[in-house]
Amino acid sequence: MTTGRTENPIDETHSCEVIVTNEQGLHARPADLVAREAQRWESRIEFIGKSQRVDGKSILDLLTLAAEEGTHLVVEATGPDAREALDAIGNLFNKKFASNESSTITNTEKTQQERHVSGSSARINTATCESVAERNTNS
Amino acid sequence: MKFSDFVSVEAIRPSIVADSKEGVIREMTQSLVDAEKIATSEMDSIVKAIMKREDLGSTGIGRGVAVPHTKHPSVSRLVGTVAISERGVDFESLDGEPVQLFFLLVSPPDRPGDHLRALENISRQLRDDAFCKTLKEAGGPQEVWRLLEDADAQSIAS
């Protein structure tokens, strides 16, 4: 599935590998967080599992991955903000989707937290989420 | 994991009357009590746990579908049921749309994989607009069950 965005031939595709490290896997709440994060970026974002490629901006699609703890997934982003998008998404996985599920932080606090994290993401992710750039040769 | 692995046919409610989030959750949990899938004494505790999960973020995942759920130590295997609201219920969904199709899941805390595979099946089937539409229009529990069985059979074949 695509986001319907018309691809620009100079758009770069970046990809990185993420690992699901929380005990409960990529269940509804983390899938919601990942889809929301993906929706913040203009780039097309796709997750590639064992046998399927799904839209990272769709919670339904992400849930079809049934990604348990320890699952490796490839995230591919294509667009003007591909690298930044991957950094932000890699971060969510690195911090186990901030899965402090017993806490009840407000939406505003959460948004601020996410902003803060995405601001510092480049530094964190250079070590954990190596992104590989390739020139999109599609015409 | 197929629908028939976790949906109790006796607990299917094709025309729920509740018109609030908690009302729907209570009615569906009661249906699992009536089907003897969960103990009467655990009902309040399960409703409370599902509502607590909703507080973290609605399980109304869009397209008129919600998947209220919780883990609960009183069940030894994943149990679930399906309910349909003709009018739709405000579930504070991610897309703001009222919810007509509900899949409620109660899973044992030590089986996260089963929960994921149930969500996987529900999500995969619900991406099919035709399936959602026929399910919403189903007349009785047996018709809902037949649609779920058909979906199971198709997912095995594909």
Boltz contact constraints between the chains, C-beta under 6 A:
constraints:
  - contact:
      token1: [A, 24]
      token2: [B, 112]
      max_distance: 6.0
  - contact:
      token1: [A, 25]
      token2: [B, 112]
      max_distance: 6.0
  - contact:
      token1: [A, 25]
      token2: [B, 116]
      max_distance: 6.0
  - contact:
      token1: [A, 27]
      token2: [B, 116]
      max_distance: 6.0
  - contact:
      token1: [A, 28]
      token2: [B, 59]
      max_distance: 6.0
  - contact:
      token1: [A, 29]
      token2: [B, 57]
      max_distance: 6.0
  - contact:
      token1: [A, 32]
      token2: [B, 57]
      max_distance: 6.0
  - contact:
      token1: [A, 59]
      token2: [B, 61]
      max_distance: 6.0
  - contact:
      token1: [A, 60]
      token2: [B, 123]
      max_distance: 6.0
  - contact:
      token1: [A, 60]
      token2: [B, 127]
      max_distance: 6.0
  - contact:
      token1: [A, 63]
      token2: [B, 119]
      max_distance: 6.0
  - contact:
      token1: [A, 63]
      token2: [B, 120]
      max_distance: 6.0
  - contact:
      token1: [A, 63]
      token2: [B, 123]
      max_distance: 6.0
  - contact:
      token1: [A, 64]
      token2: [B, 120]
      max_distance: 6.0
  - contact:
      token1: [A, 64]
      token2: [B, 123]
      max_distance: 6.0
  - contact:
      token1: [A, 64]
      token2: [B, 124]
      max_distance: 6.0
  - contact:
      token1: [A, 66]
      token2: [B, 116]
      max_distance: 6.0
  - contact:
      token1: [A, 66]
      token2: [B, 117]
      max_distance: 6.0
  - contact:
      token1: [A, 66]
      token2: [B, 120]
      max_distance: 6.0
  - contact:
      token1: [A, 68]
      token2: [B, 113]
      max_distance: 6.0
  - contact:
      token1: [A, 68]
      token2: [B, 116]
      max_distance: 6.0
